[in-house]
């Protein structure tokens, strides 16, 4: 998987992976690391699959490594496991914060239905927004107004090409 990253006016925030050590690093315009946050520990990511998303407030991070979703609070320096309701053997990847930092869209993989899920940060609950059966969903991205989510739906037995859905 390609590393996750975000760009702001003053820094690049990138997911850095060195063997078992996974962390987010903040790099300034002079290429110096000015801050870092170690990813929550857990099982080794499946085939290197790992993703992270920085909230718009810059203080919260959502981590996923084909297992549970973790939320990291930079002020308190604490990671908590989100209650997403995934079943044993099911994993989460590609979290995406909504513009208001109150919702996180994510995709599931492995056991159970492949779906686009929605995690409610304030209530620590989750909903399924869309289930694709055996077609894989990828890269959920919020619209700027937070009213829509765009994602890729993979080709399947009856569909010869990947599709972009809103």
Helices and strands as residue ranges (DSSP letters): E 5-7, E 11-18, E 21-28, E 33-38, G 46-48, E 51-54, E 60-64, E 69-73, E 78-81, E 90-97, E 103-110, E 115-120, E 125-131, E 137-142, E 149-153, E 163-165
